[in-house]
Amino acid sequence: MSILSGVNVGKSFGAFDVFTGLNFSVARGDKIALVGPNGCGKTTLLRLIAGEDTPDAGGYVHVARNVRRGYLAQTSEDADERTVWQLTQSAFAELNDLQQRLSQIEHDLARLDRHAQQAARLLEAYGELQHAFELKGGYEVESKIRRVLSGLGLTEGTWHRPMAALSGGQRVRASLARLLLQSPDLLLLDEPTNHLDQQGVEWLEDYLQTWEGTLIVVSHDRYFLDEVCDSVWEMSKRPDGGARLEFYRGGYTEYVQQRAERRERAMAEYEAQREFIQKQEDYIRRNIAGQNTSQARGRLRRLNRLERLERPMQQRSLSLRLHAGVRSGDRVLETCSLTIGYRIGNGELGTAAGSSPDSCICLFTAPDLLLVRGDRVALIGPNGAGKTTFLKTIIGDVPPLAGELKLGAGVHIGYFAQASEGLNPDNTLLQELFSAHDGLKLSEARDVLGRFLFSGDDHFKKVAVLSGGERGRLALAKLTLQGANFLLLDEPTNHLDLRAKDVLLEALRSYTGTVVFVSHDRYFIDQLATRIFEVGGGRVEIYPGNYEDYRWRKEQQAVPGEPTSSPDPPPSVAPHPPAGSKAKRLNPILLRQLRRRVEELEEQIARTEAAIAESEQELAVFRSAEESRRLAARIAELLAELAGLLAEWERAAEALETQAPA
């Protein structure tokens, strides 16, 4: 049953059309990922569905009766004097009202004489209200609030602080907590994972997987979309500058496969039509004035009525190349008895002189570390554990509390600051590039900006007016000009769309220098990292391999009686567990993909078998020799396709049986 529909929905700002003519429908229980490049209108569409904005004349968004909507924006506007606890408690408006009525009756009872006639009536009303309060879960409110706040990474120290005193990320998490506690029928989330660490993202995944409501979410986290969503809406740019909406079944992984198949098919159809048109035009030119002029004129009329297919549009993507410059020594970074933190002296951070021991805030101590050339190290851990401080210690902005840190010979550092803090908001884009590289020519700077999707008048924009994604691209553009052989990247994927993340990932994988990066994007970590440093609890744990290897080792440590480490490769590296043994850890992502692939193959097999039966029925009817040959060839193609599908289904089913629990 549809609870939401949009008809001819469009939105313009002045003369600029964000999108026009969008049509969609959402059924109860759907969990939809809304994806597309930055600037295509995803946030605008969410705001229209949420009722925060209204569509242009001629279109409308219809929401079924009694459907409650909840919307989380990228930035929270809740910056008042209410505490986090008060904000989240406001999600239970009905229970709060019941509690106030119960308190009022308690107050009235205390004022009455115990023999007063009203006391019996008040006690009866009190009993009814208390029963309703209990049935609606009133005595569970506090535990629910604690569970959600803790799951989203808000520690008890922030619960009773005013919203105005919190950071932007903390306010977004508090607003998300209130929204989840309200449990609306239709939940609209705009980049909910941007301010969450790995634990928070995984907690939110688990919560949404078991939540029975309807969800539309904008996110650039592949793992999150795969785990939470069962369909994808893709917004893409049209040649006229507007946007279109396409619909796909399955999670993000399935969407990528289906999109490639659709675009390949669309390109084949476009090329076939173009070839057909060229042949018709050639025939018309040769015969329009000859003996076959009537046939040529007939073809011309049909050609003029033919609806032309548009060439499938390729979305622009940034062009990113990272050069390591001068080769560094093999030993890039060494630490000895290192303690990371900061000192507070004279109201400033990081001032060692005159600081007392009481003014030191220790974040973690590290074992003796050695980074060699070519390492790609991911720093992971909860927010506030000290990951950014560690990077700032490496570049010399924050001195270590104890121990020493030594850079190797020929090491040249390039630093990408979190939230693009290193950009000057008063500079134009061109001025920012010139500040990163002495002697850069104007034509070269314009070429660099063009490769990062800034064109024309964008070059003269102030940094202050750029969006988060645009700031990230500008910071990356500056990084490419530095020729650094040791990159320190603090949340480089924040605000980048999925296409831009892929480009950055490929550039870093082909980079010949050394990389240490902080990221909460598990797919990015999994594809890039060769080692993982987990920061938390005042120390650093080192894990070889990528994110899946890290997860496997963590789960092995959690199993009683299991060794804490193993020299054998984890299941994420080997496609099957060892012969004669059962894998102790099942890869949930692999299982999900295998199950979906088996289901897809079964559907394709059924369609292919139906097509074969239909073609055989057609062949049974008397036809011309040419038509019979065409049908016979078609049946042969379908039989070959069916054989391939059956073989692939057998392999996928066998792999699923091997991986699935008994």
ABEGO torsion letter per residue (X at the ends): XBABBBBGBBBBBEABBABBGBBBBBBBGBBBBBBEBBGAGAAAAAAAAAGABBBBBGBBBBBBBGBBBBBBBABBABABABBAAAAAAAABAAAAAAAAAAAAAAAAAAABBAABAAAAAAAAAAAAAAAAAAAAGAAAAAAAAAAAAAAAGBBAAAAABBAAABBAAAAAAAAAAAAAAAGBABBBBBGAAAABBAAAAAAAAAAAAABABBBBBBBABAAAAAAABABBBBBBBBAAGBBBBBBBBEBAAAAAAAAAAAAAAAAAAAAAAAAAAAAAAAAAAAAAABAAAAAAAAAAAAAAABBBBBBBBBBBBBBBBBBAEBBBBABABBBBGBBBEBBBBGGBBGBABGBBAAABBBABBBBBBBBBBGBBBBBBEBBGAGAAAAAAAAAGABBBABEBBBBBBGBBBBBBBBGGAABBAABBAAAAAAAABBGBBAAAAAAAAAAAGBBEAAAABBAAABBAAAAAAAAAAAAAAAGBABBBBBGAABGBBAAAAAAAAAAAAABABBBBBBBABAAAAAAABABBBBBEGGBBBBBBEBAAAAAAAAAAAABBGBBABBABBBAAABABBBBGBBBABBBAAAAAAAAAAAAAAAAAAAAAAAAAAAAAAAAABBBBAAAAAAAAAAAAAAAAAAAAAAAAAAAAAAAAAAABBX
